[in-house]
């Protein structure tokens, strides 16, 4: 099977797709710096997985990976923004104990999410934060809906084990 591990092939893939993938991310999200980062990371992931990716599948792989990387950045920003909004509006009158418990829970959740395998974390966040349906996630990831259901099941099981009360 031909793959993109040969430097010449990889270079051709980069020349052919880097600009269009950058434009795709930039036009979709409007942030040049983060679009550049997502494209660079996507090509790193392509190189790391070069033996598994045929040249004719490289474009699809790169679009999917760069989009998912950027979605993860957006998710992190949304969480930070929501947390900052809740903390900064001055209306909150929770007790110091409540705020401490909330902070501890957030830390537990962050650690539990970071401990998930990347495919489970991505599936969980796309579904729960971005509201994507399993079929949409399956299409983005290039897997079956059953695979997404399994990932969600495993992610939820792992999160329940690591965090009391979820």
Rosetta silent file (secondary structure, phi, psi, omega in degrees, C-alpha in Angstrom):
SEQUENCE: XXXXXXXXXXXXXXXXXXXXXXXXXXXXXXXXXXXXXXXXXXXXXXXXXXXXXXXXXXXXXXXXXXXXXXXXXXXXXXXXXXXXXXXXXXXXXXXXXXXXXXXXXXXXXXXXXXXXXXXXXXXXXXXXXXXXXXXXXXXXXXXXXXXXXXXXXXXXXXXXXXXXXX
SCORE:     score description
SCORE:     0.000 S_00000001
   1 L     0.000  131.477  177.608    0.000    0.000    0.000 S_00000001
   2 L   -75.265  140.175  178.241    1.300    3.413   -0.940 S_00000001
   3 L  -137.691 -178.845 -175.289    1.474    5.888    1.954 S_00000001
   4 L   -98.148   19.406 -178.870    2.683    9.411    2.657 S_00000001
   5 L   -73.296  -23.935  178.172    5.829    8.460    4.602 S_00000001
   6 L   -71.036  135.161 -175.356    8.117    9.221    1.675 S_00000001
   7 H   -57.299  -39.976 -179.223    9.381   12.773    1.959 S_00000001
   8 H   -63.084  -45.830  179.887    8.565   13.552   -1.681 S_00000001
   9 H   -64.557  -46.017  179.275    4.964   12.337   -1.319 S_00000001
  10 H   -59.564  -43.809  179.831    4.501   14.145    1.998 S_00000001
  11 H   -61.783  -41.305  177.562    5.916   17.327    0.480 S_00000001
  12 H   -63.110  -41.826  178.188    3.511   17.064   -2.473 S_00000001
  13 H   -62.057  -44.327  179.488    0.582   16.605   -0.075 S_00000001
  14 H   -60.999  -48.758 -179.604    1.748   19.643    1.908 S_00000001
  15 H   -61.044  -37.887 -176.294    2.112   21.774   -1.232 S_00000001
  16 H   -73.829  -36.466 -167.535   -1.269   20.635   -2.538 S_00000001
  17 H  -118.231  -16.678 -172.561   -3.382   21.041    0.581 S_00000001
  18 H   -59.650  -43.280 -177.409   -1.810   23.280    3.240 S_00000001
  19 H   -69.190  -43.231 -178.431   -3.188   26.538    1.834 S_00000001
  20 H   -68.529  -34.428  177.901   -6.702   25.216    1.161 S_00000001
  21 H   -71.215  -39.635  174.250   -6.906   23.625    4.609 S_00000001
  22 H   -57.288  -48.921 -179.393   -5.701   26.867    6.195 S_00000001
  23 H   -60.071  -42.711  178.515   -8.394   28.759    4.259 S_00000001
  24 H   -55.269  -50.305 -178.901  -11.041   26.217    5.297 S_00000001
  25 H   -69.386  -43.889 -178.230  -10.227   26.697    9.002 S_00000001
  26 H   -63.505  -46.324 -179.570   -9.670   30.450    8.691 S_00000001
  27 H   -65.967  -34.118 -177.233  -12.903   31.072    6.780 S_00000001
  28 H   -73.436  -38.221 -171.798  -14.828   28.850    9.142 S_00000001
  29 H  -118.726  -16.321  173.280  -13.518   30.348   12.398 S_00000001
  30 L    74.599   20.730  179.500  -11.901   33.682   11.488 S_00000001
  31 L  -127.068  108.189 -174.255   -8.678   33.356   13.474 S_00000001
  32 H   -63.768  -46.873 -177.400   -5.505   33.321   11.392 S_00000001
  33 H   -62.064  -46.210 -178.542   -3.056   32.374   14.150 S_00000001
  34 H   -71.871  -30.385  175.057   -5.145   29.469   15.428 S_00000001
  35 H   -65.181  -43.624  176.284   -5.874   28.306   11.879 S_00000001
  36 H   -58.264  -45.359  179.814   -2.102   28.186   11.223 S_00000001
  37 H   -60.617  -44.888 -178.125   -1.616   26.195   14.446 S_00000001
  38 H   -63.519  -41.570  179.338   -4.365   23.721   13.532 S_00000001
  39 H   -64.904  -45.502  179.095   -2.916   23.164   10.038 S_00000001
  40 H   -60.502  -45.327  179.384    0.608   22.658   11.400 S_00000001
  41 H   -64.221  -36.923  179.203   -0.642   20.217   14.025 S_00000001
  42 H   -63.394  -41.097  178.312   -2.686   18.362   11.413 S_00000001
  43 H   -69.099  -33.576  174.594    0.407   17.858    9.252 S_00000001
  44 H   -62.544  -44.788  179.448    2.357   16.663   12.301 S_00000001
  45 H   -64.842  -37.023  176.912   -0.406   14.125   12.964 S_00000001
  46 H   -61.903  -44.534  179.467   -0.331   13.101    9.297 S_00000001
  47 H   -62.699  -42.777  179.441    3.426   12.513    9.557 S_00000001
  48 H   -63.387  -28.750 -178.490    2.982   10.548   12.789 S_00000001
  49 L  -110.825   21.457 -171.013    0.348    8.389   11.053 S_00000001
  50 H   -58.991  -33.088 -178.439    1.924    8.411    7.591 S_00000001
  51 H   -69.345  -20.795 -177.138    2.107    4.614    7.313 S_00000001
  52 H   -95.901  -10.242 -172.457   -1.669    4.374    7.796 S_00000001
  53 L  -113.452  118.497  174.808   -2.712    7.108    5.337 S_00000001
  54 L   -75.094  148.782 -178.000   -2.776    6.580    1.585 S_00000001
  55 H   -53.401  -36.761 -179.439   -2.021    9.723   -0.465 S_00000001
  56 H   -72.365  -13.658  177.406   -5.584    9.804   -1.826 S_00000001
  57 H   -99.950   -6.287 -173.937   -6.920    9.834    1.760 S_00000001
  58 H   -62.208  -42.244 -178.228   -4.508   12.523    3.017 S_00000001
  59 H   -60.413  -48.990  179.683   -6.764   15.476    2.157 S_00000001
  60 H   -61.135  -44.507  178.105   -9.726   14.040    4.054 S_00000001
  61 H   -56.718  -48.254 -177.056   -7.474   13.108    6.992 S_00000001
  62 H   -64.952  -42.621  177.659   -6.048   16.635    7.148 S_00000001
  63 H   -60.927  -46.708 -177.777   -9.454   18.347    6.959 S_00000001
  64 H   -63.246  -49.009 -177.141  -10.842   16.147    9.717 S_00000001
  65 H   -64.768  -46.763 -178.075   -7.824   16.481   12.009 S_00000001
  66 H   -64.373  -39.601  177.900   -7.409   20.249   11.575 S_00000001
  67 H   -64.477  -45.029  179.382  -11.121   20.835   12.139 S_00000001
  68 H   -63.575  -40.404  177.707  -11.140   18.657   15.260 S_00000001
  69 H   -60.633  -43.704 -179.161   -8.037   20.387   16.611 S_00000001
  70 H   -69.200  -37.085  176.652   -9.682   23.755   16.120 S_00000001
  71 H   -60.995  -37.890  177.379  -12.937   22.559   17.685 S_00000001
  72 H   -64.087  -38.894  176.843  -10.956   21.529   20.760 S_00000001
  73 H   -64.029  -45.259  178.899   -9.468   25.042   20.942 S_00000001
  74 H   -61.237  -42.328  179.741  -12.943   26.559   20.637 S_00000001
  75 H   -59.638  -45.471 -179.582  -14.285   24.241   23.320 S_00000001
  76 H   -63.079  -40.372  178.862  -11.536   25.273   25.713 S_00000001
  77 H   -67.080  -39.422  178.299  -12.201   28.949   25.009 S_00000001
  78 H   -61.868  -44.065 -179.785  -15.952   28.508   25.525 S_00000001
  79 H   -62.584  -45.685  179.524  -15.382   26.828   28.876 S_00000001
  80 H   -62.315  -42.541 -178.946  -12.995   29.593   29.974 S_00000001
  81 H   -65.084  -45.847  178.784  -15.406   32.299   28.774 S_00000001
  82 H   -60.336  -43.029 -179.936  -18.411   30.741   30.529 S_00000001
  83 H   -65.037  -43.521 -179.964  -16.420   30.393   33.729 S_00000001
  84 H   -64.753  -40.677  178.484  -15.140   33.990   33.480 S_00000001
  85 H   -62.217  -43.779 -178.858  -18.648   35.312   32.804 S_00000001
  86 H   -66.080  -35.180 -178.053  -20.038   33.499   35.825 S_00000001
  87 H   -81.375  -28.757 -170.328  -17.236   34.777   38.024 S_00000001
  88 H   -95.052   -4.498 -174.261  -17.150   38.320   36.692 S_00000001
  89 L   -83.146   -6.610  174.087  -20.761   39.482   36.744 S_00000001
  90 L    73.249   -5.044 -177.581  -20.741   40.393   40.444 S_00000001
  91 L   -88.500  -23.067 -175.975  -24.227   38.966   40.989 S_00000001
  92 L   -65.980  129.438 -179.046  -23.040   35.612   42.271 S_00000001
  93 L  -126.202   34.503  179.174  -23.421   35.366   46.022 S_00000001
  94 L   -69.029  154.771  178.799  -22.367   31.759   46.594 S_00000001
  95 L   -70.261  157.405  176.123  -20.656   30.877   49.811 S_00000001
  96 H   -57.795  -34.003  178.681  -16.877   30.441   49.876 S_00000001
  97 H   -64.064  -43.778  179.105  -17.495   26.726   50.538 S_00000001
  98 H   -61.347  -46.575 -179.103  -19.627   26.438   47.388 S_00000001
  99 H   -62.263  -38.154  178.409  -16.994   28.232   45.308 S_00000001
 100 H   -66.266  -43.709  178.712  -14.252   25.979   46.687 S_00000001
 101 H   -63.732  -40.227  179.104  -16.284   22.838   45.906 S_00000001
 102 H   -62.049  -42.786  179.464  -17.032   24.154   42.416 S_00000001
 103 H   -64.408  -43.157  178.184  -13.318   24.768   41.801 S_00000001
 104 H   -62.053  -42.937  178.952  -12.426   21.286   43.091 S_00000001
 105 H   -62.617  -43.720  179.790  -15.091   19.742   40.847 S_00000001
 106 H   -60.527  -41.111  177.635  -13.806   21.705   37.827 S_00000001
 107 H   -63.546  -44.762  177.492  -10.274   20.437   38.522 S_00000001
 108 H   -59.429  -44.764 -179.903  -11.536   16.845   38.822 S_00000001
 109 H   -62.470  -46.413  178.782  -13.477   17.236   35.569 S_00000001
 110 H   -58.470  -45.455  179.721  -10.466   18.723   33.751 S_00000001
 111 H   -64.182  -42.254 -179.735   -8.217   15.887   34.964 S_00000001
 112 H   -64.735  -42.211  178.468  -10.816   13.250   34.056 S_00000001
 113 H   -65.139  -42.420  179.862  -11.294   14.712   30.558 S_00000001
 114 H   -66.692  -25.078 -179.875   -7.544   14.938   30.006 S_00000001
 115 H   -79.336  -17.070  179.820   -7.167   11.294   31.080 S_00000001
 116 L   -68.636  148.149  170.573   -9.572   10.097   28.376 S_00000001
 117 L   -59.520  149.406 -173.921   -8.102    8.751   25.136 S_00000001
 118 H   -53.620  -42.283 -176.756   -8.190   11.472   22.477 S_00000001
 119 H   -67.077  -35.989  177.141  -10.964    9.851   20.413 S_00000001
 120 H   -70.364  -42.880  179.901  -13.243    9.510   23.461 S_00000001
 121 H   -62.107  -46.005 -179.741  -12.500   13.048   24.653 S_00000001
 122 H   -61.086  -46.976  179.649  -13.156   14.499   21.191 S_00000001
 123 H   -60.508  -47.198 -178.798  -16.398   12.558   20.831 S_00000001
 124 H   -59.620  -48.654 -176.551  -17.564   13.549   24.322 S_00000001
 125 H   -68.875  -40.434  177.301  -16.767   17.245   23.839 S_00000001
 126 H   -60.612  -38.606 -179.178  -18.237   17.429   20.328 S_00000001
 127 H   -76.098  -51.857 -171.231  -21.455   15.900   21.664 S_00000001
 128 H   -84.219  -31.699 -178.999  -21.770   17.588   25.056 S_00000001
 129 L   -94.090  -46.311 -176.758  -20.157   20.987   24.425 S_00000001
 130 L   -92.473   -7.297  177.042  -20.854   21.572   20.725 S_00000001
 131 L    71.205   22.259  179.900  -24.143   19.662   20.631 S_00000001
 132 L   -74.642  141.801  176.254  -23.146   17.493   17.661 S_00000001
 133 L   -79.027  157.659 -178.670  -25.231   14.408   16.975 S_00000001
 134 H   -55.317  -40.388 -178.754  -23.547   11.004   16.835 S_00000001
 135 H   -63.273  -39.407  178.135  -24.049   10.830   13.043 S_00000001
 136 H   -64.533  -44.568 -179.463  -22.296   14.192   12.577 S_00000001
 137 H   -64.069  -42.083  179.161  -19.387   13.129   14.772 S_00000001
 138 H   -59.087  -43.286  179.813  -19.114    9.805   12.944 S_00000001
 139 H   -65.588  -43.355  179.776  -18.896   11.625    9.619 S_00000001
 140 H   -62.856  -39.358 -176.208  -16.281   14.083   10.935 S_00000001
 141 H   -85.839  -14.279 -179.064  -14.201   11.267   12.415 S_00000001
 142 L    72.581   33.852  178.208  -14.675    8.920    9.454 S_00000001
 143 L  -130.350  176.712 -179.732  -16.061    6.083   11.584 S_00000001
 144 L   -79.518  161.693  176.068  -19.426    4.403   12.092 S_00000001
 145 H   -62.046  -37.052  177.732  -22.165    5.684   14.387 S_00000001
 146 H   -58.869  -40.417  178.986  -21.679    2.463   16.401 S_00000001
 147 H   -63.727  -39.640  178.461  -18.029    3.423   16.986 S_00000001
 148 H   -66.628  -41.863  177.354  -19.142    6.847   18.261 S_00000001
 149 H   -59.211  -42.528  179.870  -21.728    5.211   20.552 S_00000001
 150 H   -65.077  -43.850  178.621  -18.993    2.961   21.948 S_00000001
 151 H   -59.707  -44.767 -179.574  -16.633    5.925   22.471 S_00000001
 152 H   -63.364  -43.833  179.628  -19.358    7.863   24.322 S_00000001
 153 H   -58.429  -48.234 -179.067  -20.192    4.860   26.471 S_00000001
 154 H   -66.137  -39.040  178.919  -16.536    4.375   27.423 S_00000001
 155 H   -63.890  -47.191 -179.564  -16.004    8.114   28.017 S_00000001
 156 H   -63.814  -40.884  178.781  -19.050    8.374   30.290 S_00000001
 157 H   -60.955  -46.038 -179.265  -18.083    5.228   32.154 S_00000001
 158 H   -64.895  -43.116  179.436  -14.564    6.549   32.738 S_00000001
 159 H   -63.967  -40.856  177.691  -15.814    9.990   33.809 S_00000001
 160 H   -61.234  -39.032  179.718  -18.300    8.428   36.251 S_00000001
 161 H   -67.814  -35.419 -175.408  -15.518    6.375   37.806 S_00000001
 162 H   -86.171  -24.363 -175.532  -13.224    9.386   38.203 S_00000001
 163 L  -128.038  122.425  174.413  -15.815   11.933   39.341 S_00000001
 164 L   -71.382  137.403  172.370  -18.489   11.408   41.943 S_00000001
 165 L    94.188    1.799  175.468  -21.821   12.907   41.005 S_00000001
 166 L   -92.299    0.000    0.000  -21.679   12.867   37.198 S_00000001
